[in-house]
Amino acid sequence: MNVRAQLVMVFNLDKCIGCHACSISCKNIWTDRKGAEYMWWNNVETKPGVGYPKKWENQEKFKGGWLRENGKLRLRALGKGPTLFNMFFQPNMPKLEDYYEPFDFDYGNLYKAPTGSDQPVAEAFSQISGDRIDKITGGPNWDDDLSGSQLYAVEDSNLADNTLVSDYGRMFMQYLPRICNHCLNPACVASCPSRALYKRGEDGVVLVDQNVCKGWRFCTSACPYKKVYFNWQSGKAEKCIFCFPRTETGQCNACAHSCVGRIRHVGVLLYDADRVEEALLKPDDQLVAAHREVILDPHDPEVRESASRNGVTDQWLEAARKSPVYALVKEFAVALPLHPEFRTMPMAWYIPSLSPVISSGGDLHELADHGTFPLLEKMRAPISFLASLLSGGNEEIIADVIKKQIALRLFKRAGNIGQPIDDSILKNAGLDEAGANKLYRLFTIASYRERFIVPSQQREEQDSYQRKGSSGFGILKKTRGAK
C-alpha cells in the first residue's frame, strides 16, 4: 500500500448560481497580465452548451486523455512517432477562436476624439495584435444562460436526446464550474517532453516549472479538460495552481473563498497510488466505483501508518480524518468525477444537480413520495445527460445519488413542517438519521471551518525530491520511458 495525500475540491452543482465570482477572483489574482488575457483557470459553463474552449469534451476532435488498449493505457494522441513529428506543430490543440480573441475597449477615444457631429465610442481592439475589431464574435461566456438555444445546447456532446432542444418547454439548465482537476494520472504530465509539468508529492497539486518549460504545448493537447494554457507572450505553459500559496498557509482557494453560493468544499483525501493504474483499466461504467476504491479510509490504523511512512504528517492525517471531501466522496458517495472515461482520474468532484421542486400542479402519478419531487425517470434534467457528464455513462450511479438527495429533502421537509418521518425514505436511499443530518449540514449551514479543512505545510521540512515530481506512478514512468 502506497498511501499519498491529495488536496481535493468538491462542487455542489445543485447550488451554483452562475455568478462567476469564482472566475473573477481567480482572474484578478493569477491571470491579470499580458499573454494570459484569454486564460480562465476557473470558469463557469452553462450546460447544456459548448463550453470553454468550444467543444472541449469532444476527444475525437482534440484527442486528449488516455485510451485503454490491450490491457494497457496510452495517451490518445501521442507515441514515439507523433511526439517527434508534433514537436513544432500540435494539430489537435484548440485554436484561438475555440477560446476567443481577447479584446478591450479604447476608452481613451471617449475624451480624445476630435470634435464631430457623432458621439465618440469606445471601439474594441485585440489585446494580442492591437488591431481594431469591427465585430466581436466570441467571449469567455459567450453562451452563458443560453442552454435553451438550438445554436449552443445542441452542440453539447452529453445531450443524447436532441428533442430537448427543439422542445423549449422541456429544456433544462445548470452551471458547471471548472478548474484544473489535479488528476492522479495527469495526461499533461505524461505528455511533456521536457518534464516541466510535475505532481507535487506533498499535496498532489500539478504545476508547471516555468524554468524548464520549452513551450512545446503537448500538455495543452493531452489534457482532455483543456485546462493547460499557452502564454503567447512568455512562450510558456500555464495552468491552475490550486492556489498553493494560500493552501500552504491553511487558507482555502480564492475561488472557493469567494463563492457566493457556498458550493465548494476543500479537504484532504488519502489514496493508494499502487492501485491507480489497475482502477483506470476498468470499463467506462465501472470507473467511478474503481476510483472510489483507490480512496482510503483515514480512520484505518494501517492506512495512517502507511501514510506516515510516506511522509504524511500527523496534521495532514488529522485533516483527512475531518475532511468534508471524504464524507461527500466516499462516506456518502454523493460526489462524482468529471468525465472519468478520460482516464486521468480527476480529483475535482461534483454533486449532481437535482431538478426543481414542484410546488404546485403536475400529475400526481409523476411525483415521488409526498407529491413533492418528480420521479427519477420524469426529471427535467435527464439522468442520461448527468451520467454522460459524471459517471462514464453509468445511470445507476447517478440514480443512487439523486435518490439520496431526494430522500434528504423529504426527510428535512417532514421534520420542518412537523409531519411524521417515514424511516423507509432514508433507508431506501442508503442513509440513516445521523448521516442525513450530517449531509444536510454539509450541504447547507456548514461553517467556513467545516467546508474548508486545509492543513498548512512546512515546506522547508519537505525533501526536495518529494516536493517535485515524486508521484511514483508506474503509468507516468512507463509513458515517459517510451519516448
Secondary structure, DSSP 8 states (H G I E B T S, - for coil): --EEEEEEEEEETTT-----HHHHHHHHHHS-STT-TT--SSEEEEESS-TTTTTTT-HHHH--SEEEETTEEEESS-SHHHHHHTTT--TTS--HHHH---EEE-TTHHHHS-S-SS-----EEETTT--B-SS----TTTTTT-TT-TTTGGG-TT---THHHH-GGG---EEEEE-----SS-HHHHH-TT--EEE-TTT--EEE-TTT-----HHHHH-TT--EEEETTTTEEEE--TTHHHHTTT---HHHHT-TT--EEEEEEEEEGGGHHHHHTS-GGGHHHHHHHHEE-TT-HHHHHHHHHTT--HHHHHHHHH-HHHIIIIIS---EES-GGG-S--SEEEE--------S-S-GGGB-GGG-SB-GGG-SS-HHHHHHHHSTT-HHHHHHHHHHHHHHHHHHHHHHTT----HHHHHHTT--HHHHHHHHHHHTT--HHHHB------GGGS-HHHHSS----HHHHHHHHT-
